[in-house]
Amino acid sequence: MECAAIEVPVDWAEPAGRRIKLDLARLPATEPTRRIGSVLGVPGGPGAKGIEDLKHAAGDLTELGRRFDLVAYNPRNAVWRDQLPQVCRRPGVSLHEPRNRRQYEALATTMAKAFKACANEDKSGLFAHMDSLSVARDMEAVRKALGEERLSFMANSYGGVPAAAYARLFPQRIRAMYLDGVINQTTGWPKQGLLALRRMEQVFSRFTGWCADTPACALHGEDAGAVWRELVRDADRGPIPVRSSEFGKGKLTGWHLRSFGFVGDPGQGNSRWLAFADAVDKARRGDGSGFADFALGNARVWTMPGVLAMTCGDERGYTGYAQFREARRQARKISPNFGGATFDALGCTGWPLRVANPSRPLPVRGLPPFLGMGSTWGDYAWTESFTAVIPGSVTVGYDGPGHVMYLSGKKCPIEHATRYLTTLRLPGPGTVCPVE
């Protein structure tokens, strides 16, 4: 890799003010006489480092790298993550689902204090400027530094949010855009949450069918779905006391189980589903240890102000109690197994600053057709909701579990991405990659 760095303003509204350094890396095209241009990776997370993504994926992107410089950068939220003040790592509260307006407002007040304490200790100035419009302007600075008239992009996961922001601000600078398992912030987080719940219900049906056919499943011979729903209902009425070696004592409510209990990817040899069934069987007998670490850990992480500051500026939180209540009602209606308030939106409750990048429709004039990729078990619905608004775009389904296919080394998705980015030709609508 060729390594470099650029400086960008912390606040793009004050270009002469404080600045930060963003690290860049480039793998030059291996066939320079046939070089087309540069492909910039847009990492997810938020807070993931694009340079690490490129190190990981370089071997799988050899064909793409023949005719493109593969360029990566570490975005401003990765810079922030590397220098978080200690107070910003301290959870504001152990996250829970409010039952009424009073509890919702109490959560907002507590989180507002945690955000303020974090902002007061921030010496970089980044706390208030990690929204994706700022990230998109950083991406434009990278384009200028590369000397390219237009760029091609590979965005993954949360990277879809700055990718959309870039498309909003600089549509004429996009040659091609490949979106892999991305969230579509432009329609609003509550709608994306409902799409995820619909897909989770479908995957849960796969699990219950698998359990019915698998003697090794701890719930075999029972209605696994009914057992799960009863466990969740009982935990809401009487939380399960647990102890975690890492996070200490806690209690698991039904909301904790719905939010953090089930993993859609069965894992190698169905190991995750075997573990889930075993954890459910133990939890209904009063032993919640199978869920303790993951649930208590996430209940803490998603109230760490330093983590949340990377996304709250993109309107990840509820706009108020009315939206929270309506989103929860819709979620429960759509998903009897997992419906409820979403943990990331709850964490951003109490965000003290103006939302810099609110959810709103994306203007599509001047944009080229995009190529999306997503798992039919998970993130396809998110990605397809993004590409559906851009004329001529296509999303390919990967017929299996997983997330971010090109970073997972999946050959069929990588072939589609390479062909599109090289030739600008898209596969036909309805194209599906078989599971690998």
C-alpha positions in Angstrom: 0.0 0.0 0.0 1.0 3.6 -0.6 0.2 5.6 2.5 -0.6 9.3 2.9 -2.7 11.6 5.0 -4.8 14.7 4.4 -6.0 17.4 6.8 -9.7 18.4 6.9 -11.6 20.9 9.0 -13.3 19.6 12.2 -16.2 21.9 11.3 -16.7 22.3 7.5 -18.6 25.5 8.2 -15.3 27.0 9.5 -12.6 25.7 7.0 -9.9 27.9 8.6 -10.5 26.5 12.0 -9.3 23.4 13.9 -8.2 20.5 11.7 -7.8 16.8 11.9 -5.7 14.3 10.0 -7.2 11.4 8.0 -5.0 8.5 7.0 -5.2 7.2 3.5 -3.9 4.1 1.7 -3.9 3.1 -1.9 -3.2 -0.1 -3.8 -2.3 1.1 -7.4 -3.9 -0.6 -10.3 -1.8 -3.6 -11.4 -2.5 -3.0 -15.1 -1.8 0.8 -15.2 -2.2 1.0 -19.0 -5.8 -0.1 -18.7 -6.5 1.9 -15.5 -10.0 3.3 -15.3 -9.8 5.3 -12.0 -10.1 4.9 -8.3 -12.5 3.0 -6.1 -12.9 4.5 -2.6 -14.1 2.2 0.2 -16.6 3.7 2.6 -16.4 1.7 5.9 -19.2 0.9 8.3 -19.3 0.7 12.0 -19.4 3.6 12.5 -15.9 3.9 13.6 -14.5 1.1 11.4 -11.2 1.8 9.7 -11.3 1.6 5.9 -7.5 0.8 5.7 -8.1 -2.3 7.8 -11.0 -3.2 5.5 -8.7 -2.9 2.5 -6.0 -5.0 4.1 -8.6 -7.7 4.8 -10.3 -7.6 1.4 -7.3 -6.9 -0.9 -6.8 -10.6 -1.9 -10.5 -11.0 -2.8 -10.5 -7.8 -4.9 -7.5 -8.7 -7.1 -9.6 -8.7 -10.3 -11.0 -5.2 -9.5 -7.5 -4.0 -8.6 -6.3 -4.7 -12.1 -8.0 -1.6 -13.5 -8.6 0.5 -10.5 -6.6 2.1 -7.7 -8.1 0.7 -4.5 -8.3 3.5 -2.0 -9.1 3.4 1.7 -9.3 5.9 4.4 -9.9 6.1 8.1 -12.9 8.4 8.6 -13.3 11.1 11.3 -15.3 8.8 13.6 -12.4 6.4 13.6 -10.1 9.3 14.6 -12.6 10.0 17.4 -12.8 6.4 18.5 -9.0 6.3 18.9 -8.9 9.2 21.4 -12.2 8.9 23.3 -12.0 10.6 26.7 -12.6 8.2 29.5 -15.9 9.8 30.5 -17.2 9.2 27.0 -16.7 5.5 27.5 -18.8 5.5 30.6 -22.4 4.2 30.1 -25.0 6.8 30.9 -27.3 4.2 32.2 -28.1 0.5 31.8 -30.4 0.6 28.8 -34.0 -0.4 29.2 -37.3 0.1 27.3 -39.4 2.9 28.9 -42.9 1.9 29.8 -44.4 5.4 29.8 -43.6 9.1 29.1 -42.2 9.6 32.6 -39.6 6.8 32.1 -38.8 8.0 28.6 -38.2 11.6 29.8 -36.1 10.3 32.7 -33.9 8.3 30.2 -33.6 11.4 28.0 -32.5 13.5 31.0 -29.9 11.0 32.1 -28.5 10.6 28.6 -28.4 14.4 28.1 -26.1 14.6 31.2 -23.9 11.9 29.9 -23.6 13.6 26.5 -22.8 16.9 28.1 -20.1 15.4 30.3 -18.5 13.8 27.2 -18.7 17.0 25.2 -17.0 18.9 28.0 -14.0 16.6 28.0 -13.7 16.5 24.2 -10.5 18.3 23.2 -10.8 17.5 19.5 -14.0 19.3 18.7 -15.3 16.2 16.9 -18.1 15.5 19.3 -20.4 17.9 17.5 -19.2 17.1 14.0 -19.4 13.4 13.2 -22.6 13.5 11.2 -22.4 12.0 7.7 -22.6 15.3 5.9 -19.3 16.1 7.5 -18.0 12.7 6.5 -19.2 13.1 2.9 -17.3 16.4 2.7 -14.2 14.5 3.9 -14.8 12.0 1.1 -14.9 14.9 -1.4 -11.5 16.1 0.0 -10.1 12.6 -0.6 -11.4 12.8 -4.2 -9.7 16.2 -4.7 -6.4 14.9 -3.2 -6.5 11.9 -5.6 -7.0 14.3 -8.5 -9.9 12.3 -9.9 -12.8 14.0 -11.8 -15.2 11.3 -10.5 -14.9 8.4 -8.1 -16.4 4.9 -7.9 -17.4 3.7 -4.4 -17.8 0.5 -2.4 -19.8 1.3 0.7 -20.7 -1.2 3.4 -23.1 -1.3 6.4 -23.3 2.1 8.2 -21.1 3.4 5.3 -24.4 3.7 3.4 -25.2 6.8 5.4 -22.2 8.8 4.3 -22.6 7.3 0.8 -26.1 8.8 0.7 -24.8 12.1 2.1 -22.2 12.2 -0.6 -24.8 11.4 -3.3 -26.9 14.3 -1.8 -24.0 16.8 -1.9 -21.9 15.7 -4.9 -24.0 13.7 -7.3 -21.9 14.8 -10.3 -18.8 13.3 -8.7 -20.1 9.7 -8.6 -19.1 7.4 -11.5 -20.5 4.3 -9.8 -21.7 3.2 -6.3 -21.7 -0.3 -5.0 -23.7 -0.7 -1.7 -23.2 -3.9 0.3 -25.5 -4.5 3.3 -26.1 -0.8 3.9 -28.6 1.0 6.1 -30.9 3.5 4.3 -31.0 6.5 6.6 -32.8 8.7 4.1 -36.2 6.9 4.9 -35.7 7.3 8.7 -34.4 4.8 11.2 -37.9 3.6 12.4 -38.8 2.4 8.9 -35.5 0.6 8.6 -36.1 -1.0 12.0 -39.5 -2.3 10.8 -37.8 -3.8 7.7 -35.3 -5.6 9.9 -38.1 -7.0 12.1 -40.0 -8.4 9.1 -36.9 -10.2 8.0 -36.1 -11.4 11.5 -39.5 -13.0 11.8 -38.8 -14.9 8.6 -35.5 -16.1 9.9 -37.0 -17.1 13.3 -39.5 -19.3 11.4 -36.4 -21.0 9.8 -35.1 -21.5 13.3 -38.3 -23.1 14.7 -38.6 -25.3 11.6 -34.9 -26.4 12.1 -35.5 -27.1 15.8 -38.5 -29.2 15.0 -36.4 -31.3 12.7 -33.3 -31.5 14.9 -33.2 -33.8 17.9 -30.0 -31.9 19.2 -32.1 -28.7 19.6 -32.8 -28.2 23.3 -36.4 -27.3 22.4 -37.0 -30.2 20.1 -40.4 -31.8 20.5 -42.0 -28.5 21.7 -43.3 -25.4 19.9 -40.0 -23.5 20.1 -41.7 -20.2 19.1 -44.3 -20.5 21.8 -41.6 -21.3 24.4 -39.7 -18.2 23.4 -42.7 -15.9 23.5 -43.7 -17.2 26.9 -40.1 -16.7 28.2 -40.1 -13.1 26.9 -43.5 -12.4 28.4 -42.6 -13.8 31.8 -39.3 -11.8 31.8 -41.2 -8.6 31.2 -43.3 -9.4 34.2 -40.5 -10.6 36.4 -36.9 -9.9 35.1 -34.4 -12.7 35.4 -31.5 -12.0 37.7 -28.1 -12.7 36.1 -24.5 -12.2 36.8 -21.9 -11.6 34.1 -18.2 -12.1 34.7 -17.5 -8.9 32.8 -20.5 -6.7 33.6 -21.5 -7.8 37.0 -25.1 -8.2 38.3 -28.1 -7.3 36.2 -31.6 -8.3 35.2 -32.9 -9.5 31.9 -36.3 -8.1 30.9 -38.3 -9.4 27.9 -37.0 -6.3 26.0 -33.4 -7.3 26.6 -34.2 -10.8 25.3 -36.1 -9.5 22.2 -33.3 -7.0 21.4 -30.2 -9.1 22.1 -31.2 -12.7 22.4 -31.6 -14.2 18.9 -28.9 -14.3 16.2 -30.2 -14.9 12.7 -27.0 -16.5 11.4 -27.1 -20.1 12.5 -23.3 -20.3 12.5 -21.1 -23.1 11.4 -22.8 -26.4 12.1 -25.8 -24.5 13.4 -23.7 -23.8 16.5 -25.4 -20.4 17.3 -28.9 -21.8 17.0 -27.9 -24.8 19.2 -26.6 -22.3 21.8 -29.7 -20.1 21.5 -32.0 -23.0 22.1 -30.0 -24.2 25.1 -30.0 -20.6 26.5 -33.8 -20.4 26.2 -34.2 -23.8 27.9 -32.1 -22.7 30.8 -33.6 -19.2 31.0 -37.2 -20.5 31.4 -35.9 -22.4 34.4 -34.4 -19.2 35.9 -30.9 -19.5 34.6 -30.3 -16.5 32.2 -26.5 -17.1 31.9 -26.7 -17.9 28.3 -27.9 -14.3 27.5 -26.1 -12.4 30.3 -22.9 -11.2 28.7 -24.3 -10.2 25.3 -27.4 -8.5 26.7 -25.8 -6.7 29.6 -22.8 -5.7 27.4 -25.0 -4.2 24.7 -27.3 -2.5 27.3 -24.1 -0.6 28.5 -22.4 0.0 25.1 -25.5 1.6 23.6 -25.6 4.3 26.3 -21.9 5.2 26.0 -22.0 8.8 24.8 -18.8 8.4 22.8 -20.2 5.6 20.8 -23.5 7.3 20.3 -22.0 10.6 19.3 -20.9 9.0 16.0 -24.5 8.4 14.9 -26.9 10.6 16.7 -26.2 13.5 14.4 -27.7 11.4 11.6 -31.1 11.4 13.4 -30.6 7.9 14.8 -32.6 8.7 17.9 -36.4 9.1 18.2 -37.6 12.6 17.6 -39.6 12.5 20.8 -42.0 10.4 22.9 -44.7 10.4 20.3 -42.5 8.8 17.7 -41.1 6.4 20.2 -44.6 5.2 21.2 -45.7 4.9 17.5 -42.6 3.1 16.4 -42.9 0.6 19.3 -46.6 0.0 18.5 -45.8 -0.8 14.8 -42.9 -3.0 15.8 -45.0 -5.1 18.2 -47.7 -5.4 15.5 -45.2 -6.6 12.8 -43.0 -8.8 15.0 -44.6 -10.8 17.9 -41.3 -12.3 18.7 -39.0 -9.3 18.6 -41.0 -6.1 18.4 -40.3 -3.2 20.7 -38.2 0.0 20.9 -34.8 -0.2 19.1 -31.8 0.0 21.3 -29.8 2.4 19.1 -32.7 4.9 18.9 -33.1 4.7 22.7 -29.5 5.4 23.2 -29.6 8.7 21.2 -32.5 9.9 23.4 -31.3 13.1 25.0 -28.9 14.1 22.2 -28.2 17.7 23.1 -27.4 19.1 19.7 -29.3 19.9 16.6 -29.5 16.9 14.3 -27.1 17.9 11.5 -28.2 15.3 9.0 -32.0 14.6 9.3 -33.6 11.8 7.5 -35.2 13.0 4.3 -35.7 11.9 0.7 -32.6 11.7 -1.5 -32.6 13.8 -4.7 -31.8 11.4 -7.5 -31.3 13.6 -10.5 -27.8 13.2 -11.9 -27.1 10.0 -10.1 -25.9 6.9 -12.1 -27.6 3.6 -11.4 -26.3 1.9 -8.2 -25.6 -1.8 -7.5 -26.8 -3.1 -4.2 -26.0 -6.4 -2.5 -27.7 -7.9 0.5 -28.4 -11.1 2.4 -31.9 -12.4 1.9 -31.7 -13.5 5.5 -30.9 -10.0 6.8 -29.8 -6.8 5.2 -31.2 -7.2 1.6 -34.4 -5.2 2.6 -32.3 -2.3 3.8 -30.1 -2.1 0.7 -33.0 -2.6 -1.7 -34.9 0.3 0.0 -31.9 2.5 -0.9 -31.4 1.4 -4.5 -35.2 1.4 -5.2 -35.3 5.2 -5.3 -32.5 5.5 -7.8 -33.6 4.9 -11.4 -32.1 1.9 -13.1 -30.5 0.5 -10.0 -30.5 -3.2 -9.0 -30.0 -5.1 -5.8 -28.7 -8.6 -5.9 -29.7 -11.0 -3.2 -27.3 -13.4 -1.5 -29.3 -16.4 -0.6 -27.9 -17.1 2.8 -26.9 -15.4 6.1 -24.2 -12.9 6.4 -23.4 -9.2 6.3 -21.1 -7.3 3.9 -20.4 -9.9 1.3 -17.2 -8.5 -0.3 -15.5 -8.3 3.1 -16.7 -11.9 3.7 -14.9 -13.1 0.6 -18.1 -14.3 -1.2 -17.2 -14.9 -4.8 -20.5 -14.4 -6.6 -21.1 -10.9 -5.0 -17.5 -9.9 -5.6 -17.9 -10.9 -9.3 -21.0 -8.8 -9.7 -19.4 -5.8 -8.0 -16.3 -6.1 -10.2 -18.3 -6.4 -13.4 -20.4 -3.4 -12.5 -17.6 -1.1 -11.3 -15.5 -2.0 -14.4 -18.1 -2.0 -17.1 -21.0 0.0 -15.5 -23.3 -2.9 -16.6 -25.8 -4.1 -14.0 -27.2 -7.6 -13.6 -30.9 -8.2 -14.3 -33.5 -7.4 -11.7 -34.1 -10.4 -9.4 -30.6 -11.8 -9.7 -29.6 -14.0 -6.7 -26.3 -15.3 -5.6 -26.4 -18.9 -4.2 -25.1 -19.4 -0.7 -21.3 -20.1 -0.5 
